[in-house]
């Protein structure tokens, strides 16, 4: 008999497929642009924050957490044109 934590619902599969589709579309929009390099740098910074939290480094974790909190606004500013292109792309597909 399978343990209860392995039970997968149809909704879980749909959720994973939707996230994969959105991530693919974002990748296609920023592929080959300067934004891709910025995104990789931000992703590296986020992974460092996760490692610091896992190692329970309180001070560095707090500092990186605050930088990431402010970084959300910076992301919107940096990726403004890519976000706009993505929204236009989504709007054009459904019209």
Buried (B, 14 or more C-beta within 10 A) or exposed (E): EEEEEEEEEEEEEEEEEEEEEEEEEBEEBBEEEEBBEBBEEBEEEEEEBEEBBEEEEEEEBEEBEEEBEEBEEEBEEBBEEBBEEBEEEEEEEEE
